[in-house]
Amino acid sequence: MDLNLTGTRVLITGASSGIGYATAELFHSEGARVVGVSRRAPEKPLPGVHHVLADLGTPDAPGQVVA
């Protein structure tokens, strides 16, 4: 499948498992630069995906993740 994502940047929350993990994997396989965010590290890190540990329920976390 070609989603024409080469060179785009995406930020995916809940990327440590389940749908978030699968979404990060798909976007990366389609050529996007992916930042995955979650409260805990994924059990199986995704090569090429930059992972940030953050609890987005805290006031400062969204700004820190984007920075």
PDB file of N, H, CA, C and O in Angstrom:
ATOM      1  N   MET A   1       0.843  -1.156   0.000  1.00  0.00           N
ATOM      2  CA  MET A   1       0.000   0.000   0.000  1.00  0.00           C
ATOM      3  C   MET A   1       0.900   1.234   0.000  1.00  0.00           C
ATOM      4  O   MET A   1       1.881   1.276   0.743  1.00  0.00           O
ATOM      5  N   ASP A   2       0.594   2.211  -0.798  1.00  0.00           N
ATOM      6  H   ASP A   2      -0.202   2.176  -1.402  1.00  0.00           H
ATOM      7  CA  ASP A   2       1.366   3.449  -0.811  1.00  0.00           C
ATOM      8  C   ASP A   2       0.464   4.587  -0.369  1.00  0.00           C
ATOM      9  O   ASP A   2      -0.410   5.035  -1.111  1.00  0.00           O
ATOM     10  N   LEU A   3       0.695   5.047   0.861  1.00  0.00           N
ATOM     11  H   LEU A   3       1.406   4.684   1.464  1.00  0.00           H
ATOM     12  CA  LEU A   3      -0.107   6.135   1.412  1.00  0.00           C
ATOM     13  C   LEU A   3       0.510   7.505   1.136  1.00  0.00           C
ATOM     14  O   LEU A   3       0.003   8.524   1.604  1.00  0.00           O
ATOM     15  N   ASN A   4       1.610   7.527   0.371  1.00  0.00           N
ATOM     16  H   ASN A   4       2.022   6.699  -0.009  1.00  0.00           H
ATOM     17  CA  ASN A   4       2.272   8.777  -0.003  1.00  0.00           C
ATOM     18  C   ASN A   4       2.689   9.580   1.237  1.00  0.00           C
ATOM     19  O   ASN A   4       2.443  10.784   1.317  1.00  0.00           O
ATOM     20  N   LEU A   5       3.324   8.898   2.203  1.00  0.00           N
ATOM     21  H   LEU A   5       3.524   7.920   2.137  1.00  0.00           H
ATOM     22  CA  LEU A   5       3.710   9.525   3.460  1.00  0.00           C
ATOM     23  C   LEU A   5       5.204   9.804   3.576  1.00  0.00           C
ATOM     24  O   LEU A   5       5.654  10.314   4.602  1.00  0.00           O
ATOM     25  N   THR A   6       5.970   9.484   2.555  1.00  0.00           N
ATOM     26  H   THR A   6       5.605   9.069   1.722  1.00  0.00           H
ATOM     27  CA  THR A   6       7.414   9.676   2.615  1.00  0.00           C
ATOM     28  C   THR A   6       7.743  11.129   2.943  1.00  0.00           C
ATOM     29  O   THR A   6       7.298  12.058   2.269  1.00  0.00           O
ATOM     30  N   GLY A   7       8.537  11.296   4.003  1.00  0.00           N
ATOM     31  H   GLY A   7       8.898  10.542   4.551  1.00  0.00           H
ATOM     32  CA  GLY A   7       8.964  12.621   4.413  1.00  0.00           C
ATOM     33  C   GLY A   7       8.023  13.325   5.376  1.00  0.00           C
ATOM     34  O   GLY A   7       8.371  14.379   5.908  1.00  0.00           O
ATOM     35  N   THR A   8       6.849  12.775   5.614  1.00  0.00           N
ATOM     36  H   THR A   8       6.566  11.919   5.182  1.00  0.00           H
ATOM     37  CA  THR A   8       5.944  13.409   6.577  1.00  0.00           C
ATOM     38  C   THR A   8       6.367  13.043   7.991  1.00  0.00           C
ATOM     39  O   THR A   8       7.118  12.090   8.196  1.00  0.00           O
ATOM     40  N   ARG A   9       5.883  13.800   8.958  1.00  0.00           N
ATOM     41  H   ARG A   9       5.273  14.574   8.791  1.00  0.00           H
ATOM     42  CA  ARG A   9       6.160  13.530  10.365  1.00  0.00           C
ATOM     43  C   ARG A   9       4.840  13.251  11.060  1.00  0.00           C
ATOM     44  O   ARG A   9       3.854  13.958  10.854  1.00  0.00           O
ATOM     45  N   VAL A  10       4.829  12.216  11.883  1.00  0.00           N
ATOM     46  H   VAL A  10       5.630  11.641  12.051  1.00  0.00           H
ATOM     47  CA  VAL A  10       3.621  11.896  12.643  1.00  0.00           C
ATOM     48  C   VAL A  10       3.979  11.641  14.099  1.00  0.00           C
ATOM     49  O   VAL A  10       5.064  11.149  14.409  1.00  0.00           O
ATOM     50  N   LEU A  11       3.063  11.977  14.978  1.00  0.00           N
ATOM     51  H   LEU A  11       2.182  12.377  14.727  1.00  0.00           H
ATOM     52  CA  LEU A  11       3.197  11.727  16.391  1.00  0.00           C
ATOM     53  C   LEU A  11       2.031  10.829  16.785  1.00  0.00           C
ATOM     54  O   LEU A  11       0.869  11.186  16.589  1.00  0.00           O
ATOM     55  N   ILE A  12       2.343   9.677  17.333  1.00  0.00           N
ATOM     56  H   ILE A  12       3.286   9.386  17.493  1.00  0.00           H
ATOM     57  CA  ILE A  12       1.316   8.694  17.659  1.00  0.00           C
ATOM     58  C   ILE A  12       1.325   8.432  19.156  1.00  0.00           C
ATOM     59  O   ILE A  12       2.349   8.057  19.726  1.00  0.00           O
ATOM     60  N   THR A  13       0.179   8.632  19.782  1.00  0.00           N
ATOM     61  H   THR A  13      -0.653   8.937  19.319  1.00  0.00           H
ATOM     62  CA  THR A  13       0.066   8.381  21.215  1.00  0.00           C
ATOM     63  C   THR A  13      -0.349   6.935  21.456  1.00  0.00           C
ATOM     64  O   THR A  13      -0.928   6.290  20.582  1.00  0.00           O
ATOM     65  N   GLY A  14      -0.050   6.440  22.641  1.00  0.00           N
ATOM     66  H   GLY A  14       0.420   6.964  23.352  1.00  0.00           H
ATOM     67  CA  GLY A  14      -0.382   5.055  22.979  1.00  0.00           C
ATOM     68  C   GLY A  14       0.413   4.064  22.154  1.00  0.00           C
ATOM     69  O   GLY A  14      -0.084   2.989  21.822  1.00  0.00           O
ATOM     70  N   ALA A  15       1.652   4.420  21.820  1.00  0.00           N
ATOM     71  H   ALA A  15       2.056   5.294  22.091  1.00  0.00           H
ATOM     72  CA  ALA A  15       2.439   3.646  20.860  1.00  0.00           C
ATOM     73  C   ALA A  15       3.208   2.478  21.471  1.00  0.00           C
ATOM     74  O   ALA A  15       4.029   1.870  20.784  1.00  0.00           O
ATOM     75  N   SER A  16       2.969   2.146  22.739  1.00  0.00           N
ATOM     76  H   SER A  16       2.302   2.639  23.297  1.00  0.00           H
ATOM     77  CA  SER A  16       3.727   1.048  23.340  1.00  0.00           C
ATOM     78  C   SER A  16       3.125  -0.324  23.052  1.00  0.00           C
ATOM     79  O   SER A  16       3.803  -1.343  23.180  1.00  0.00           O
ATOM     80  N   SER A  17       1.843  -0.350  22.660  1.00  0.00           N
ATOM     81  H   SER A  17       1.291   0.478  22.556  1.00  0.00           H
ATOM     82  CA  SER A  17       1.198  -1.645  22.396  1.00  0.00           C
ATOM     83  C   SER A  17      -0.092  -1.447  21.607  1.00  0.00           C
ATOM     84  O   SER A  17      -0.539  -0.323  21.383  1.00  0.00           O
ATOM     85  N   GLY A  18      -0.662  -2.541  21.204  1.00  0.00           N
ATOM     86  H   GLY A  18      -0.299  -3.455  21.387  1.00  0.00           H
ATOM     87  CA  GLY A  18      -1.980  -2.530  20.559  1.00  0.00           C
ATOM     88  C   GLY A  18      -2.060  -1.709  19.292  1.00  0.00           C
ATOM     89  O   GLY A  18      -1.161  -1.731  18.450  1.00  0.00           O
ATOM     90  N   ILE A  19      -3.174  -0.973  19.175  1.00  0.00           N
ATOM     91  H   ILE A  19      -3.904  -0.954  19.858  1.00  0.00           H
ATOM     92  CA  ILE A  19      -3.444  -0.189  17.975  1.00  0.00           C
ATOM     93  C   ILE A  19      -2.391   0.902  17.770  1.00  0.00           C
ATOM     94  O   ILE A  19      -1.971   1.147  16.639  1.00  0.00           O
ATOM     95  N   GLY A  20      -1.964   1.555  18.846  1.00  0.00           N
ATOM     96  H   GLY A  20      -2.306   1.356  19.764  1.00  0.00           H
ATOM     97  CA  GLY A  20      -0.958   2.606  18.721  1.00  0.00           C
ATOM     98  C   GLY A  20       0.353   2.070  18.175  1.00  0.00           C
ATOM     99  O   GLY A  20       0.976   2.694  17.315  1.00  0.00           O
ATOM    100  N   TYR A  21       0.775   0.910  18.677  1.00  0.00           N
ATOM    101  H   TYR A  21       0.269   0.404  19.376  1.00  0.00           H
ATOM    102  CA  TYR A  21       2.012   0.270  18.216  1.00  0.00           C
ATOM    103  C   TYR A  21       1.890  -0.098  16.735  1.00  0.00           C
ATOM    104  O   TYR A  21       2.793   0.173  15.944  1.00  0.00           O
ATOM    105  N   ALA A  22       0.776  -0.710  16.374  1.00  0.00           N
ATOM    106  H   ALA A  22       0.042  -0.930  17.016  1.00  0.00           H
ATOM    107  CA  ALA A  22       0.559  -1.116  14.981  1.00  0.00           C
ATOM    108  C   ALA A  22       0.505   0.094  14.055  1.00  0.00           C
ATOM    109  O   ALA A  22       0.991   0.038  12.925  1.00  0.00           O
ATOM    110  N   THR A  23      -0.080   1.178  14.529  1.00  0.00           N
ATOM    111  H   THR A  23      -0.474   1.224  15.447  1.00  0.00           H
ATOM    112  CA  THR A  23      -0.161   2.400  13.730  1.00  0.00           C
ATOM    113  C   THR A  23       1.225   2.987  13.500  1.00  0.00           C
ATOM    114  O   THR A  23       1.552   3.401  12.388  1.00  0.00           O
ATOM    115  N   ALA A  24       2.039   3.023  14.551  1.00  0.00           N
ATOM    116  H   ALA A  24       1.773   2.686  15.454  1.00  0.00           H
ATOM    117  CA  ALA A  24       3.411   3.518  14.413  1.00  0.00           C
ATOM    118  C   ALA A  24       4.193   2.671  13.410  1.00  0.00           C
ATOM    119  O   ALA A  24       4.926   3.198  12.573  1.00  0.00           O
ATOM    120  N   GLU A  25       4.028   1.377  13.504  1.00  0.00           N
ATOM    121  H   GLU A  25       3.433   0.949  14.184  1.00  0.00           H
ATOM    122  CA  GLU A  25       4.707   0.449  12.598  1.00  0.00           C
ATOM    123  C   GLU A  25       4.278   0.689  11.148  1.00  0.00           C
ATOM    124  O   GLU A  25       5.119   0.710  10.250  1.00  0.00           O
ATOM    125  N   LEU A  26       2.990   0.869  10.920  1.00  0.00           N
ATOM    126  H   LEU A  26       2.307   0.852  11.650  1.00  0.00           H
ATOM    127  CA  LEU A  26       2.466   1.094   9.567  1.00  0.00           C
ATOM    128  C   LEU A  26       2.966   2.421   8.992  1.00  0.00           C
ATOM    129  O   LEU A  26       3.443   2.467   7.858  1.00  0.00           O
ATOM    130  N   PHE A  27       2.856   3.498   9.772  1.00  0.00           N
ATOM    131  H   PHE A  27       2.468   3.461  10.692  1.00  0.00           H
ATOM    132  CA  PHE A  27       3.306   4.797   9.277  1.00  0.00           C
ATOM    133  C   PHE A  27       4.797   4.761   8.942  1.00  0.00           C
ATOM    134  O   PHE A  27       5.218   5.306   7.922  1.00  0.00           O
ATOM    135  N   HIS A  28       5.597   4.120   9.799  1.00  0.00           N
ATOM    136  H   HIS A  28       5.255   3.677  10.628  1.00  0.00           H
ATOM    137  CA  HIS A  28       7.035   4.019   9.523  1.00  0.00           C
ATOM    138  C   HIS A  28       7.283   3.217   8.249  1.00  0.00           C
ATOM    139  O   HIS A  28       8.130   3.592   7.438  1.00  0.00           O
ATOM    140  N   SER A  29       6.563   2.129   8.065  1.00  0.00           N
ATOM    141  H   SER A  29       5.874   1.824   8.724  1.00  0.00           H
ATOM    142  CA  SER A  29       6.754   1.303   6.865  1.00  0.00           C
ATOM    143  C   SER A  29       6.355   2.042   5.592  1.00  0.00           C
ATOM    144  O   SER A  29       6.790   1.683   4.498  1.00  0.00           O
ATOM    145  N   GLU A  30       5.524   3.078   5.741  1.00  0.00           N
ATOM    146  H   GLU A  30       5.172   3.369   6.630  1.00  0.00           H
ATOM    147  CA  GLU A  30       5.090   3.875   4.593  1.00  0.00           C
ATOM    148  C   GLU A  30       5.992   5.092   4.357  1.00  0.00           C
ATOM    149  O   GLU A  30       5.716   5.914   3.483  1.00  0.00           O
ATOM    150  N   GLY A  31       7.077   5.203   5.148  1.00  0.00           N
ATOM    151  H   GLY A  31       7.301   4.536   5.858  1.00  0.00           H
ATOM    152  CA  GLY A  31       8.059   6.251   4.901  1.00  0.00           C
ATOM    153  C   GLY A  31       7.951   7.476   5.788  1.00  0.00           C
ATOM    154  O   GLY A  31       8.733   8.415   5.637  1.00  0.00           O
ATOM    155  N   ALA A  32       6.999   7.485   6.711  1.00  0.00           N
ATOM    156  H   ALA A  32       6.364   6.722   6.833  1.00  0.00           H
ATOM    157  CA  ALA A  32       6.860   8.640   7.606  1.00  0.00           C
ATOM    158  C   ALA A  32       7.921   8.597   8.697  1.00  0.00           C
ATOM    159  O   ALA A  32       8.401   7.527   9.070  1.00  0.00           O
ATOM    160  N   ARG A  33       8.279   9.769   9.200  1.00  0.00           N
ATOM    161  H   ARG A  33       7.890  10.638   8.896  1.00  0.00           H
ATOM    162  CA  ARG A  33       9.151   9.867  10.374  1.00  0.00           C
ATOM    163  C   ARG A  33       8.214   9.850  11.582  1.00  0.00           C
ATOM    164  O   ARG A  33       7.365  10.729  11.725  1.00  0.00           O
ATOM    165  N   VAL A  34       8.369   8.853  12.446  1.00  0.00           N
ATOM    166  H   VAL A  34       9.059   8.138  12.330  1.00  0.00           H
ATOM    167  CA  VAL A  34       7.400   8.601  13.502  1.00  0.00           C
ATOM    168  C   VAL A  34       7.987   8.853  14.885  1.00  0.00           C
ATOM    169  O   VAL A  34       9.093   8.417  15.204  1.00  0.00           O
ATOM    170  N   VAL A  35       7.209   9.571  15.696  1.00  0.00           N
ATOM    171  H   VAL A  35       6.310   9.925  15.437  1.00  0.00           H
ATOM    172  CA  VAL A  35       7.483   9.699  17.122  1.00  0.00           C
ATOM    173  C   VAL A  35       6.322   9.017  17.830  1.00  0.00           C
ATOM    174  O   VAL A  35       5.164   9.405  17.674  1.00  0.00           O
ATOM    175  N   GLY A  36       6.653   7.996  18.608  1.00  0.00           N
ATOM    176  H   GLY A  36       7.593   7.680  18.735  1.00  0.00           H
ATOM    177  CA  GLY A  36       5.641   7.299  19.387  1.00  0.00           C
ATOM    178  C   GLY A  36       5.702   7.768  20.827  1.00  0.00           C
ATOM    179  O   GLY A  36       6.789   7.934  21.381  1.00  0.00           O
ATOM    180  N   VAL A  37       4.543   7.984  21.441  1.00  0.00           N
ATOM    181  H   VAL A  37       3.660   7.849  20.991  1.00  0.00           H
ATOM    182  CA  VAL A  37       4.475   8.468  22.810  1.00  0.00           C
ATOM    183  C   VAL A  37       3.634   7.505  23.640  1.00  0.00           C
ATOM    184  O   VAL A  37       2.567   7.064  23.212  1.00  0.00           O
ATOM    185  N   SER A  38       4.132   7.188  24.834  1.00  0.00           N
ATOM    186  H   SER A  38       4.998   7.546  25.181  1.00  0.00           H
ATOM    187  CA  SER A  38       3.350   6.376  25.769  1.00  0.00           C
ATOM    188  C   SER A  38       3.937   6.503  27.162  1.00  0.00           C
ATOM    189  O   SER A  38       5.044   7.011  27.344  1.00  0.00           O
ATOM    190  N   ARG A  39       3.177   6.032  28.145  1.00  0.00           N
ATOM    191  H   ARG A  39       2.278   5.619  27.998  1.00  0.00           H
ATOM    192  CA  ARG A  39       3.632   6.102  29.536  1.00  0.00           C
ATOM    193  C   ARG A  39       4.700   5.071  29.836  1.00  0.00           C
ATOM    194  O   ARG A  39       5.482   5.237  30.772  1.00  0.00           O
ATOM    195  N   ARG A  40       4.739   4.005  29.050  1.00  0.00           N
ATOM    196  H   ARG A  40       4.104   3.870  28.290  1.00  0.00           H
ATOM    197  CA  ARG A  40       5.772   2.981  29.262  1.00  0.00           C
ATOM    198  C   ARG A  40       6.392   2.601  27.914  1.00  0.00           C
ATOM    199  O   ARG A  40       5.795   2.777  26.852  1.00  0.00           O
ATOM    200  N   ALA A  41       7.596   2.081  28.004  1.00  0.00           N
ATOM    201  H   ALA A  41       8.082   1.938  28.866  1.00  0.00           H
ATOM    202  CA  ALA A  41       8.316   1.695  26.786  1.00  0.00           C
ATOM    203  C   ALA A  41       7.662   0.468  26.149  1.00  0.00           C
ATOM    204  O   ALA A  41       7.128  -0.387  26.855  1.00  0.00           O
ATOM    205  N   PRO A  42       7.701   0.382  24.833  1.00  0.00           N
ATOM    206  CA  PRO A  42       7.166  -0.811  24.174  1.00  0.00           C
ATOM    207  C   PRO A  42       8.007  -2.035  24.532  1.00  0.00           C
ATOM    208  O   PRO A  42       9.224  -1.936  24.692  1.00  0.00           O
ATOM    209  N   GLU A  43       7.346  -3.192  24.657  1.00  0.00           N
ATOM    210  H   GLU A  43       6.358  -3.271  24.527  1.00  0.00           H
ATOM    211  CA  GLU A  43       8.088  -4.426  24.952  1.00  0.00           C
ATOM    212  C   GLU A  43       9.058  -4.765  23.835  1.00  0.00           C
ATOM    213  O   GLU A  43      10.155  -5.267  24.082  1.00  0.00           O
ATOM    214  N   LYS A  44       8.652  -4.489  22.619  1.00  0.00           N
ATOM    215  H   LYS A  44       7.762  -4.080  22.419  1.00  0.00           H
ATOM    216  CA  LYS A  44       9.505  -4.731  21.447  1.00  0.00           C
ATOM    217  C   LYS A  44       9.678  -3.395  20.727  1.00  0.00           C
ATOM    218  O   LYS A  44       8.780  -2.968  20.001  1.00  0.00           O
ATOM    219  N   PRO A  45      10.827  -2.725  20.919  1.00  0.00           N
ATOM    220  CA  PRO A  45      11.035  -1.426  20.260  1.00  0.00           C
ATOM    221  C   PRO A  45      10.935  -1.531  18.735  1.00  0.00           C
ATOM    222  O   PRO A  45      11.327  -2.533  18.137  1.00  0.00           O
ATOM    223  N   LEU A  46      10.411  -0.490  18.137  1.00  0.00           N
ATOM    224  H   LEU A  46      10.092   0.324  18.623  1.00  0.00           H
ATOM    225  CA  LEU A  46      10.293  -0.432  16.685  1.00  0.00           C
ATOM    226  C   LEU A  46      11.513   0.274  16.111  1.00  0.00           C
ATOM    227  O   LEU A  46      11.725   1.453  16.393  1.00  0.00           O
ATOM    228  N   PRO A  47      12.317  -0.418  15.313  1.00  0.00           N
ATOM    229  CA  PRO A  47      13.470   0.239  14.693  1.00  0.00           C
ATOM    230  C   PRO A  47      13.014   1.413  13.827  1.00  0.00           C
ATOM    231  O   PRO A  47      12.065   1.294  13.054  1.00  0.00           O
ATOM    232  N   GLY A  48      13.691   2.531  13.965  1.00  0.00           N
ATOM    233  H   GLY A  48      14.462   2.628  14.593  1.00  0.00           H
ATOM    234  CA  GLY A  48      13.366   3.695  13.157  1.00  0.00           C
ATOM    235  C   GLY A  48      12.287   4.586  13.737  1.00  0.00           C
ATOM    236  O   GLY A  48      12.023   5.662  13.200  1.00  0.00           O
ATOM    237  N   VAL A  49      11.651   4.160  14.831  1.00  0.00           N
ATOM    238  H   VAL A  49      11.866   3.287  15.268  1.00  0.00           H
ATOM    239  CA  VAL A  49      10.628   4.971  15.474  1.00  0.00           C
ATOM    240  C   VAL A  49      11.221   5.556  16.754  1.00  0.00           C
ATOM    241  O   VAL A  49      11.717   4.826  17.613  1.00  0.00           O
ATOM    242  N   HIS A  50      11.164   6.869  16.867  1.00  0.00           N
ATOM    243  H   HIS A  50      10.761   7.462  16.170  1.00  0.00           H
ATOM    244  CA  HIS A  50      11.666   7.536  18.075  1.00  0.00           C
ATOM    245  C   HIS A  50      10.560   7.464  19.123  1.00  0.00           C
ATOM    246  O   HIS A  50       9.442   7.920  18.882  1.00  0.00           O
ATOM    247  N   HIS A  51      10.870   6.894  20.282  1.00  0.00           N
ATOM    248  H   HIS A  51      11.778   6.524  20.478  1.00  0.00           H
ATOM    249  CA  HIS A  51       9.849   6.732  21.318  1.00  0.00           C
ATOM    250  C   HIS A  51      10.118   7.684  22.476  1.00  0.00           C
ATOM    251  O   HIS A  51      11.250   7.806  22.943  1.00  0.00           O
ATOM    252  N   VAL A  52       9.072   8.353  22.929  1.00  0.00           N
ATOM    253  H   VAL A  52       8.153   8.253  22.549  1.00  0.00           H
ATOM    254  CA  VAL A  52       9.155   9.286  24.046  1.00  0.00           C
ATOM    255  C   VAL A  52       8.253   8.785  25.163  1.00  0.00           C
ATOM    256  O   VAL A  52       7.076   8.503  24.940  1.00  0.00           O
ATOM    257  N   LEU A  53       8.808   8.674  26.365  1.00  0.00           N
ATOM    258  H   LEU A  53       9.765   8.903  26.546  1.00  0.00           H
ATOM    259  CA  LEU A  53       8.011   8.285  27.530  1.00  0.00           C
ATOM    260  C   LEU A  53       7.392   9.541  28.125  1.00  0.00           C
ATOM    261  O   LEU A  53       8.107  10.464  28.516  1.00  0.00           O
ATOM    262  N   ALA A  54       6.070   9.578  28.195  1.00  0.00           N
ATOM    263  H   ALA A  54       5.489   8.829  27.877  1.00  0.00           H
ATOM    264  CA  ALA A  54       5.379  10.738  28.752  1.00  0.00           C
ATOM    265  C   ALA A  54       3.956  10.350  29.127  1.00  0.00           C
ATOM    266  O   ALA A  54       3.325   9.524  28.467  1.00  0.00           O
ATOM    267  N   ASP A  55       3.465  10.962  30.198  1.00  0.00           N
ATOM    268  H   ASP A  55       3.977  11.633  30.734  1.00  0.00           H
ATOM    269  CA  ASP A  55       2.066  10.817  30.596  1.00  0.00           C
ATOM    270  C   ASP A  55       1.352  12.073  30.117  1.00  0.00           C
ATOM    271  O   ASP A  55       1.472  13.131  30.735  1.00  0.00           O
ATOM    272  N   LEU A  56       0.621  11.962  29.036  1.00  0.00           N
ATOM    273  H   LEU A  56       0.524  11.103  28.534  1.00  0.00           H
ATOM    274  CA  LEU A  56      -0.017  13.128  28.430  1.00  0.00           C
ATOM    275  C   LEU A  56      -1.159  13.680  29.267  1.00  0.00           C
ATOM    276  O   LEU A  56      -1.772  14.680  28.896  1.00  0.00           O
ATOM    277  N   GLY A  57      -1.450  13.038  30.393  1.00  0.00           N
ATOM    278  H   GLY A  57      -0.952  12.225  30.694  1.00  0.00           H
ATOM    279  CA  GLY A  57      -2.451  13.551  31.308  1.00  0.00           C
ATOM    280  C   GLY A  57      -1.909  14.622  32.238  1.00  0.00           C
ATOM    281  O   GLY A  57      -2.667  15.241  32.985  1.00  0.00           O
ATOM    282  N   THR A  58      -0.601  14.845  32.198  1.00  0.00           N
ATOM    283  H   THR A  58       0.015  14.343  31.592  1.00  0.00           H
ATOM    284  CA  THR A  58      -0.002  15.893  33.023  1.00  0.00           C
ATOM    285  C   THR A  58       0.106  17.176  32.201  1.00  0.00           C
ATOM    286  O   THR A  58       0.295  17.115  30.986  1.00  0.00           O
ATOM    287  N   PRO A  59      -0.011  18.335  32.847  1.00  0.00           N
ATOM    288  CA  PRO A  59      -0.066  19.599  32.105  1.00  0.00           C
ATOM    289  C   PRO A  59       1.150  19.904  31.217  1.00  0.00           C
ATOM    290  O   PRO A  59       0.992  20.465  30.133  1.00  0.00           O
ATOM    291  N   ASP A  60       2.346  19.545  31.662  1.00  0.00           N
ATOM    292  H   ASP A  60       2.474  19.090  32.543  1.00  0.00           H
ATOM    293  CA  ASP A  60       3.550  19.914  30.905  1.00  0.00           C
ATOM    294  C   ASP A  60       3.930  18.912  29.824  1.00  0.00           C
ATOM    295  O   ASP A  60       4.724  19.234  28.941  1.00  0.00           O
ATOM    296  N   ALA A  61       3.388  17.724  29.876  1.00  0.00           N
ATOM    297  H   ALA A  61       2.743  17.462  30.593  1.00  0.00           H
ATOM    298  CA  ALA A  61       3.839  16.652  28.973  1.00  0.00           C
ATOM    299  C   ALA A  61       3.657  16.955  27.491  1.00  0.00           C
ATOM    300  O   ALA A  61       4.601  16.744  26.730  1.00  0.00           O
ATOM    301  N   PRO A  62       2.497  17.441  27.031  1.00  0.00           N
ATOM    302  CA  PRO A  62       2.366  17.679  25.587  1.00  0.00           C
ATOM    303  C   PRO A  62       3.444  18.605  25.025  1.00  0.00           C
ATOM    304  O   PRO A  62       4.006  18.327  23.966  1.00  0.00           O
ATOM    305  N   GLY A  63       3.732  19.684  25.713  1.00  0.00           N
ATOM    306  H   GLY A  63       3.276  19.910  26.574  1.00  0.00           H
ATOM    307  CA  GLY A  63       4.774  20.609  25.251  1.00  0.00           C
ATOM    308  C   GLY A  63       6.135  19.979  25.233  1.00  0.00           C
ATOM    309  O   GLY A  63       6.928  20.238  24.328  1.00  0.00           O
ATOM    310  N   GLN A  64       6.431  19.135  26.243  1.00  0.00           N
ATOM    311  H   GLN A  64       5.787  18.925  26.978  1.00  0.00           H
ATOM    312  CA  GLN A  64       7.729  18.457  26.295  1.00  0.00           C
ATOM    313  C   GLN A  64       7.879  17.454  25.166  1.00  0.00           C
ATOM    314  O   GLN A  64       8.963  17.310  24.600  1.00  0.00           O
ATOM    315  N   VAL A  65       6.808  16.768  24.838  1.00  0.00           N
ATOM    316  H   VAL A  65       5.928  16.885  25.297  1.00  0.00           H
ATOM    317  CA  VAL A  65       6.858  15.782  23.750  1.00  0.00           C
ATOM    318  C   VAL A  65       7.127  16.485  22.418  1.00  0.00           C
ATOM    319  O   VAL A  65       7.961  16.030  21.635  1.00  0.00           O
ATOM    320  N   VAL A  66       6.443  17.562  22.168  1.00  0.00           N
ATOM    321  H   VAL A  66       5.766  17.931  22.804  1.00  0.00           H
ATOM    322  CA  VAL A  66       6.613  18.288  20.897  1.00  0.00           C
ATOM    323  C   VAL A  66       8.016  18.877  20.812  1.00  0.00           C
ATOM    324  O   VAL A  66       8.622  18.892  19.741  1.00  0.00           O
ATOM    325  N   ALA A  67       8.529  19.359  21.936  1.00  0.00           N
ATOM    326  H   ALA A  67       8.037  19.347  22.806  1.00  0.00           H
ATOM    327  CA  ALA A  67       9.876  19.943  21.948  1.00  0.00           C
ATOM    328  C   ALA A  67      10.901  18.862  21.639  1.00  0.00           C
ATOM    329  O   ALA A  67      12.099  19.140  21.599  1.00  0.00           O
TER     330      ALA A  67
END
